[in-house]
Amino acid sequence: MLLFDIDPKDPRPVFRQIVDEVQRCVTVSVLKAEDALPAVRQLADQLKVNANTVQHAYRVLEREGTVYVKRGRGTFITPRPRESGSRQAVIARQIAERMLREAYRHGLLASDLMSALQEIAPKPPEGGQTL
């Protein structure tokens, strides 16, 4: 089962896209503690990338504490992956990073993005929260 795709138009290296997607799947509980990731060659075939690229992504995930390797058995999600803040904060940061990269490619500044977001974001009702 393929949980994500690689976007050839994305300026991030393919290994980074894999890392980010695995971390996103963990953050939103699509992947849970002790879930196995696909074998390196299997994922490489599914994504149509070099197996070394997937292996590199898995090593980064292991170094960051998101996964661990059982020799001869596979790569698994750690019981308590290290998180930097709440689930929503992690997702918001990933989205913001992608927005910034795209903005920079088009010659925009972070302040341009923030102004645009403030313009289009719904205003919270008096005494309430936004949806």
Phi and psi in degrees as a GROMACS rama.xvg file:
@    title "Ramachandran Plot"
@    xaxis  label "Phi"
@    yaxis  label "Psi"
@TYPE xy
-92.7984  122.734  LEU-2
-90.7463  -16.6396  LEU-3
-158.809  167.923  PHE-4
-119.68  161.915  ASP-5
-103.052  132.866  ILE-6
-98.732  110.954  ASP-7
-63.4885  -19.9585  PRO-8
-84.458  -13.2158  LYS-9
-68.9785  130.356  ASP-10
-71.9661  -13.8107  PRO-11
-69.526  145.563  ARG-12
-59.7153  153.522  PRO-13
-58.6199  -42.7487  VAL-14
-60.2176  -37.4289  PHE-15
-68.52  -37.755  ARG-16
-61.6979  -40.4804  GLN-17
-64.0684  -47.6848  ILE-18
-57.0554  -49.9022  VAL-19
-62.1659  -39.3781  ASP-20
-69.4359  -39.6006  GLU-21
-63.8247  -44.6043  VAL-22
-63.0956  -38.5413  GLN-23
-63.3209  -43.525  ARG-24
-62.5888  -35.4864  CYS-25
-69.5743  -43.3499  VAL-26
-61.8726  -39.7277  THR-27
-95.5324  12.3758  VAL-28
64.4314  24.5275  SER-29
-73.0638  -38.6265  VAL-30
-108.389  131.93  LEU-31
-116.908  168.778  LYS-32
-50.3471  135.71  ALA-33
74.6699  0.605459  GLU-34
-68.149  141.604  ASP-35
-87.1794  138.913  ALA-36
-83.9118  157.478  LEU-37
-60.3526  151.811  PRO-38
-58.3216  151.706  ALA-39
-53.1377  -51.9776  VAL-40
-65.6749  -37.176  ARG-41
-62.3276  -47.9978  GLN-42
-66.0685  -40.0691  LEU-43
-59.85  -42.5714  ALA-44
-63.9807  -44.012  ASP-45
-63.7815  -40.6832  GLN-46
-87.9546  -8.78292  LEU-47
59.7885  48.7269  LYS-48
-128.832  169.465  VAL-49
-69.048  140.084  ASN-50
-59.871  -31.1494  ALA-51
-64.1337  -31.6918  ASN-52
-66.1474  -45.017  THR-53
-65.5032  -43.2642  VAL-54
-58.7953  -42.3207  GLN-55
-61.8836  -44.0717  HIS-56
-60.963  -44.1135  ALA-57
-63.4984  -37.812  TYR-58
-64.8773  -40.3775  ARG-59
-63.0713  -45.4058  VAL-60
-60.542  -38.4154  LEU-61
-67.6137  -44.3683  GLU-62
-61.8151  -35.3685  ARG-63
-82.5995  -6.07346  GLU-64
87.822  10.7319  GLY-65
-80.9557  -34.03  THR-66
-132.023  165.142  VAL-67
-136.499  158.479  TYR-68
-110.885  132.476  VAL-69
-105.759  112.1  LYS-70
-51.391  127.463  ARG-71
78.1516  -4.27638  GLY-72
-117.94  -30.61  ARG-73
134.697  -168.778  GLY-74
-114.806  131.834  THR-75
-129.762  152.272  PHE-76
-70.4662  133.399  ILE-77
-65.3899  151.649  THR-78
-58.4172  -38.7658  PRO-79
-134.169  80.7277  ARG-80
-60.8481  143.495  PRO-81
-66.5223  129.623  ARG-82
-121.934  147.112  GLU-83
-104.701  78.3699  SER-84
101.701  -168.896  GLY-85
-73.6642  165.124  SER-86
-56.7495  -46.3038  ARG-87
-63.6278  -37.5293  GLN-88
-65.9597  -38.5304  ALA-89
-65.1794  -46.5626  VAL-90
-63.5997  -44.5506  ILE-91
-59.8636  -40.3671  ALA-92
-65.0898  -42.4051  ARG-93
-62.6933  -42.8042  GLN-94
-64.5695  -44.0507  ILE-95
-61.7129  -40.1603  ALA-96
-63.1248  -41.4459  GLU-97
-65.9878  -40.42  ARG-98
-62.4653  -43.4269  MET-99
-63.3539  -44.17  LEU-100
-58.6506  -44.5944  ARG-101
-65.5833  -42.1702  GLU-102
-61.3969  -45.929  ALA-103
-61.0692  -37.9656  TYR-104
-60.9953  -26.7127  ARG-105
-102.827  12.6049  HIS-106
79.2689  17.8338  GLY-107
-96.0509  159.006  LEU-108
-102.688  164.707  LEU-109
-58.1603  -38.4429  ALA-110
-64.2484  -32.5697  SER-111
-64.0971  -42.5062  ASP-112
-64.5949  -44.8928  LEU-113
-62.8701  -40.432  MET-114
-62.6632  -43.7272  SER-115
-64.0728  -41.1577  ALA-116
-63.8748  -41.1679  LEU-117
-65.2801  -34.3678  GLN-118
-67.7899  -40.8963  GLU-119
-94.6599  -15.9046  ILE-120
-69.1121  137.479  ALA-121
-65.8121  144.616  PRO-122
-79.7508  135.561  LYS-123
-68.0803  141.942  PRO-124
-66.1719  157.535  PRO-125
-54.8742  122.63  GLU-126
72.8327  7.9859  GLY-127
-122.51  -177.817  GLY-128
-112.943  159.959  GLN-129
-77.317  160.171  THR-130
